[in-house]
Amino acid sequence: IGVVRYLEGKTSGIEMHMEENEKILEESERIFDFKDVKAVGVSTRPRCVEGSYMPVFLAGEGYAKVVANTLGVTLYEFSHQDGHIMAGIYSSGSFELLENDFISVHLSGGTTEILKSRYNGFNFDNEIIGGSKDISAGQFIDRVGVKMGLHFPAGKALEQLALKAEKGEKLPIAVDGAYMNFSGVETKASRMAE
C-alpha cells in the first residue's frame, strides 16, 4: 500500500510515505486480525523492467519487509504497473484475462500507456504498443490545474469544477496511431486558464 502526496516543501516524499504507512497500519489493525495474514505484497518499482526505479518506493518496501518479518509471512514484490493491471482485473472480475494476451491501459499520475499484457504466473510481461509520447494524461491535468490555482494533485478539484460547468470546450489531442501527445493541448488549456 502506498500513498503519494506532495506538501510544498514541508517534508520529502519518503518521509510522507512513512507517515502514511503508520496511519495505514493503525487502520489495518482495526479492520482485521494480523494472525489471519498469510503474506505481504508491496510495489517496489514502477515497472517490471531492468532499471525501473524511483526512490519513493523504498519507504513502502522497507515497511513491508518489517511487517512481513514481524508476522513471519512471505513478502511478494510487484511493480506499481502490475498492481494497476491486477486491480483492473480484480475489480472487473475478468480473471479469464490471466489465461491469454490482452490489451491493458495504464493511466496513473505519471503514466499513459497502452500495453499488450500477459500474466506469467506472478507478474505481467508488458509490451508498450501505444500511449503518450510526451507528458502523461496525469501530468497534463495537474499542470493545467496548478496553472488555474488548484492544489497539486489537481485532478479531483478540476473534475469538480468541470461537473459544475455550464458548457465545455473540446480540446484536440494529437494522435498518431496508438500514440498521442498532450503537450499541445496543455499549451492551449494553459492559455485558456490565464
Wavefront OBJ file of the C-alpha trace (Angstrom):
o trace
v 0.000 0.000 0.000
v 1.439 3.339 -0.893
v 0.208 6.919 -0.795
v 1.845 9.700 -2.770
v 1.366 13.264 -1.587
v 3.379 16.426 -2.035
v 3.334 19.071 0.668
v 5.008 22.153 -0.816
v 8.432 21.532 0.705
v 7.187 20.632 4.208
v 8.509 17.072 4.002
v 10.110 14.730 1.494
v 8.142 12.115 -0.442
v 9.760 9.286 1.523
v 9.007 10.950 4.880
v 5.392 11.451 3.813
v 5.129 7.783 2.851
v 6.447 6.748 6.253
v 3.796 8.895 7.977
v 1.066 7.423 5.772
v 2.328 3.866 6.342
v 1.880 4.317 10.094
v -1.708 5.501 9.583
v -2.430 2.604 7.220
v -1.047 0.077 9.725
v -3.121 1.557 12.561
v -6.281 1.437 10.441
v -5.484 -2.114 9.323
v -5.222 -3.244 12.942
v -8.805 -2.061 13.486
v -10.105 -3.845 10.381
v -8.576 -7.325 10.599
v -6.645 -9.694 12.814
v -2.977 -9.914 11.819
v -2.995 -13.627 12.749
v -5.015 -14.142 9.529
v -2.334 -12.541 7.295
v -0.745 -15.148 5.020
v 1.569 -12.861 3.005
v 2.505 -9.234 2.374
v 2.645 -7.706 -1.104
v 4.385 -4.458 -1.984
v 5.148 -2.350 -5.055
v 8.927 -1.933 -5.203
v 9.361 -0.315 -8.629
v 7.340 1.456 -11.317
v 7.539 -1.369 -13.913
v 8.860 -4.914 -14.259
v 11.774 -3.914 -16.479
v 15.505 -3.640 -15.886
v 16.451 -0.331 -14.272
v 12.904 0.666 -13.283
v 13.482 2.604 -10.072
v 12.079 5.501 -8.077
v 13.294 6.263 -4.548
v 9.748 6.854 -3.271
v 9.139 3.073 -3.436
v 11.834 2.487 -0.800
v 9.558 3.607 2.039
v 6.831 1.085 1.221
v 9.346 -1.660 0.512
v 11.100 -1.167 3.852
v 7.847 -1.029 5.767
v 6.504 -4.143 4.016
v 9.689 -6.052 4.893
v 9.316 -5.119 8.547
v 5.648 -6.167 8.588
v 6.338 -9.469 6.766
v 9.295 -10.300 9.036
v 7.351 -9.379 12.171
v 4.402 -11.557 11.135
v 6.661 -14.344 9.828
v 4.981 -14.411 6.400
v 6.228 -14.340 2.812
v 6.882 -10.995 1.125
v 5.867 -10.669 -2.544
v 7.342 -7.819 -4.578
v 5.461 -6.399 -7.536
v 5.664 -3.384 -9.791
v 3.325 -0.417 -9.485
v 2.130 -1.135 -13.021
v 1.362 -4.773 -12.149
v -0.766 -3.506 -9.277
v -2.799 -1.280 -11.585
v -3.343 -4.087 -14.082
v -4.316 -6.660 -11.454
v -6.606 -4.154 -9.725
v -8.466 -3.705 -13.018
v -8.790 -7.452 -13.493
v -9.872 -7.996 -9.883
v -12.396 -5.152 -9.770
v -13.993 -6.208 -13.062
v -13.973 -9.910 -12.214
v -12.249 -10.620 -15.543
v -9.899 -13.348 -14.314
v -10.062 -15.072 -17.699
v -7.660 -12.362 -18.927
v -4.919 -14.104 -16.936
v -5.026 -17.001 -19.428
v -4.212 -15.109 -22.673
v -2.641 -11.966 -24.064
v -4.816 -8.895 -23.549
v -4.677 -5.132 -24.013
v -4.414 -3.034 -20.877
v -4.395 0.729 -20.465
v -2.289 2.115 -17.615
v -3.341 5.625 -16.692
v -1.845 6.976 -13.490
v -0.211 10.231 -12.462
v 2.957 9.781 -14.487
v 1.961 7.042 -16.939
v -0.213 6.908 -20.030
v 0.461 3.593 -21.772
v -1.407 1.091 -23.888
v 0.081 -2.344 -23.274
v -0.036 -5.825 -24.699
v -0.038 -7.796 -21.453
v 0.400 -11.420 -20.460
v 0.300 -12.839 -16.962
v 3.364 -15.024 -16.333
v 2.082 -16.628 -13.146
v 3.475 -13.955 -10.857
v 3.821 -10.624 -12.679
v 2.839 -9.279 -16.074
v 5.001 -9.201 -19.170
v 4.047 -5.934 -20.846
v 4.905 -4.593 -24.278
v 4.184 -0.913 -24.877
v 2.089 -0.622 -28.040
v 0.750 2.907 -27.542
v 0.323 5.766 -25.132
v 1.696 9.227 -24.659
v 4.859 10.269 -26.478
v 5.419 13.332 -24.318
v 3.695 14.080 -20.994
v 1.176 11.778 -19.351
v -2.535 12.496 -19.009
v -1.987 12.932 -15.256
v 0.772 15.485 -15.807
v -1.468 17.359 -18.222
v -4.302 17.507 -15.663
v -2.010 18.559 -12.813
v -0.152 21.205 -14.801
v -3.356 22.823 -16.041
v -4.957 22.599 -12.592
v -1.972 24.238 -10.902
v -1.990 26.946 -13.595
v -5.624 27.588 -12.583
v -4.585 27.973 -8.934
v -5.645 24.500 -7.758
v -3.521 22.445 -5.372
v -1.383 19.543 -6.604
v -2.568 16.904 -7.366
v -5.312 18.791 -9.185
v -7.418 16.006 -10.702
v -10.192 15.856 -8.117
v -10.632 19.638 -7.872
v -10.502 20.026 -11.658
v -13.165 17.333 -12.054
v -15.410 19.091 -9.518
v -15.084 22.333 -11.478
v -15.852 20.532 -14.737
v -19.018 18.989 -13.282
v -20.271 22.471 -12.354
v -19.526 23.977 -15.778
v -22.491 25.020 -17.909
v -20.604 24.450 -21.150
v -17.399 22.796 -22.217
v -14.881 23.130 -24.970
v -13.308 20.273 -26.878
v -9.545 20.286 -26.714
v -7.968 18.283 -29.544
v -5.236 15.807 -28.677
v -2.673 14.953 -31.358
v -2.987 11.239 -32.192
v -0.644 9.109 -34.305
v -1.886 5.518 -34.455
v -1.990 4.241 -30.861
v 0.206 7.112 -29.627
v -0.805 10.586 -28.512
v 0.740 13.874 -27.420
v -0.610 16.065 -24.625
v 1.860 18.966 -24.744
v -0.079 20.860 -27.436
v -3.370 20.577 -25.604
v -1.568 21.542 -22.396
v -0.384 24.753 -24.045
v -3.916 25.557 -25.251
v -5.516 24.763 -21.876
v -2.848 26.795 -20.038
v -3.562 29.786 -22.265
v -7.273 29.381 -21.556
v -6.524 29.230 -17.808
v -4.619 32.510 -18.000
l 1 2 3 4 5 6 7 8 9 10 11 12 13 14 15 16 17 18 19 20 21 22 23 24 25 26 27 28 29 30 31 32 33 34 35 36 37 38 39 40 41 42 43 44 45 46 47 48 49 50 51 52 53 54 55 56 57 58 59 60 61 62 63 64 65 66 67 68 69 70 71 72 73 74 75 76 77 78 79 80 81 82 83 84 85 86 87 88 89 90 91 92 93 94 95 96 97 98 99 100 101 102 103 104 105 106 107 108 109 110 111 112 113 114 115 116 117 118 119 120 121 122 123 124 125 126 127 128 129 130 131 132 133 134 135 136 137 138 139 140 141 142 143 144 145 146 147 148 149 150 151 152 153 154 155 156 157 158 159 160 161 162 163 164 165 166 167 168 169 170 171 172 173 174 175 176 177 178 179 180 181 182 183 184 185 186 187 188 189 190 191 192 193 194
